Amino acid sequence: MENQQFVVIGLGRFGSSLARELVDLGYEVLGVDRNEEVVYNMSEVLTHTVVADATDEEMLRSLGIRNFDCGIVAIGDDIQMSILATILLKEMGIKTVVSKAISTLHGRALEKLGVDKVVYPERDMGVRIAHQLVNPNLVDYIELSKDYSIVELKVPHTLDGKTLNELNARARFGCSVVAIQRESGCIIAPTAMDQIHTGDIMVIIGSNENIEEFEQSVNSEE
């Protein structure tokens, strides 16, 4: 994993943000975009950058794209180009191909091509922000499937000092506290006797319906 190399095709807001984060995590990243200005702006951030058309097969082959471990197609404004670039990455034999989709139909087309993961950054961010707006204690929200999610909830002062046994989330709401985050560190798989305190963040997993009941209970106690 240490020497894993990524190629990010499309350096718009999503692509450049993802590429920058991968570099910060210590990975080598090649950024590809047909916009010279965009490539220039990222040239000092990424390991390598190149101005190229993502549908130019000869150009991609000359860059040694097939030697990369993971290819991310982050093109969002041109569905046809996104699909063609994805096809090329798959045909070149890149181990893992991840593609950004801007609509459900776009995503279904990408899935038909056999990509390893389809991401919907705009949709997912919209879902997260909506949940955060209606629940002041919600720190983050990750949808695992249509019915199940993981959420991060701030512990309100009304629950300060309570043990997980007293909270009894599994029996009362059918969801589980799988971790507690606090300034001193993170408790993974906490026990029933672990206490929660104001300012801690509970990481909770469960069905969307059960988590919503749990959130409402926490909010009503404030």
N, C-alpha and C positions, 0 to 999 in steps of 0.2 A: 504493500500500500504506500510506502514512503516515496517510491519513485513513480507513482501513478501520474500519468500525463493527461491533460484535458485539452480538447479543442472546443472553443465556443464560437459558433457561427451566428453572427448577428450581435452587434455591440450597442444595441439600444439601451434603454433604462434597465430592463431586466437582465439582458446579457452582460452588460458591463458591470452591474452590481454583483451578479453571480461570479463572474470571472475575477473581479477584485477580491471577493471573499475567499475564493479558492487559493489565490496567491497568498493572501494573509494567513491561510491555514498551512502554507508551506509547499503547495503543489506547483508544478510547472503548467503554464497555461498559454496556449496559442490562441490569439483572438483574430477572427476573420470577419471583415466587413467590406462592402463595396464603397463605403463613404470614406474618402481620404481624410477628412477632418476628424471624423470619429476615431479612425485608426490612429491618427497622429496624437490625439488627446489621450489614448490609452497606451501609447508606445512605451512610456516610462513606467507604467504600472504593471503591465503583463510581461511574462517571460519573452514572448515573441508576438508580433502583430504583423498582419499582412493585408493589403488592399486586394480583394479578390471577389469574384462573383461566385457565390456558393453553389451555383449550378454548372460551373465550369469544371467538368470531370478531370480534364488534363491538368488544370491548375491545382486541384485538390490532390491529385496523385503526386504531382511534383513536390508538394509540401510534405509528403510522407504521412498523410492523414491516417492511412491504415495502421500505422505503428502506434497510434494513440490508444489509451485504455478506455477513454470515455469521450463521446462526442455529444455536445449539447447544441441543438438547433433552436436558437432563441429568436428566430425571425417571427415577428408578430403581425406586420402590416401587409404581408404578401403571402397568402395561403398557398398559392401555387408554388412559389419559390421555397416555402417551408417544406412542402411535401417532396419536391424534387431534391432538395438538399438532404432530406431524411433518407430518401431512397438511395442516394449516392453513398451516404455513410454506412447504410446497411450492406450495400453491395460490396463496399470496400472491406467489410469484415471487422469493423470496430466492435470491440467486445460489448460495450454498453452504449446504447443510443437513447438520449433523452430529448424530447421535443416539446416546445411550448405550443399550446393551443389557445386560440382566442375565442373559440365557440365549441359547443358540444359536438357539432357536425365535423368541425376541423379535428377535434380530438378523436372521434370515431374513425376518421380516415387514417389518422396517424396510427391508431391501434391496429387497423387492418394491415398496415405495413410492418407490423411486428416490433414496434419500438419497445424498449424495456420500461420506459416510464413516460407518461404524458403529464405535463404540468399546466395548471391554469392559474398563473400568478395573479391576474386581475380579479378573477372570480374568487379565488381563495382569500385574497386580501380584503375584498369586499365583505365576504362572510365574516372574517375575523373582526373587522372594524364594526360591523353591525352588532355582533355579540358584545363587543367591548362598550359600545354606546349604551346598550340597554342594561348592562351589568357593570357597575362601577368597580366591583372587586375582581373582575375578570382581567387577567394579565395576558393570556394567550389562549388560542383555540385552534386545535388541529383535528380535522375531520379524518377519521380512520376509514370509515365507509359511510354508506347512506344512513346507517342507524347508530353508529358508534363513534365516539370522539374522546380526545384527551384534552382537558382544560387545565389551566393554571389559575388558581383562585387565591387572592390575598386573604389572609386570616383577619377578620374584623376583631375589634377590641372585645366584643361580646363573647368570643370563643377563647380569649387569652387564658392560657394555663390548662385548658382541657386536654385530656388524653384522647387518643383516637378511639379508645374503648368507650369513652363517654360520648364522643361524637357519633359513634355507631353508624357510620355512613353505609356500610354494606347491608346491615339488617334493615335500616330505616329507608334507605333510598336505592339499594341495589347497585351502588357504585363503590369503587375502591380508591383509597388514597395510596398511591404507589411510591410517592416520594414527598419529602418536605425540604424546601429550599430556604436557607437562611444565610445571613452574612457570614457565619462561622463555618459554613459548609452545607453539603447536601446529604440528607439521610435517604438512602435508597431502601425500599421495602421496609418501611418503619413498622415497629411492633405496636401492639394494642396499648402498651404503656407509654409510648412516646407522646410527649406533650407538644401542642402547637401554641404559638405565641403571636401577638399582634405584629404584623409586618412579615411574618413567614408567608411562604407561598406553598399551597398544597397542589400537588400534581394529581389529578383525579381522572380515572378512566371508567367508562360505563356507557350505557345507551344514552342517546340524546335526551330521551324523555326523563330518565332517572337523574341525569346530570342537571337538567332544568329544574326538577323538583328540589334537588340539593341546593342549587343556587338560590332559588326562591326562599328556601328555609333560612339560609345564611343571611340573605338580605333582610328578611322580616325580623331577624333577631337584633338588627342594628338599632 
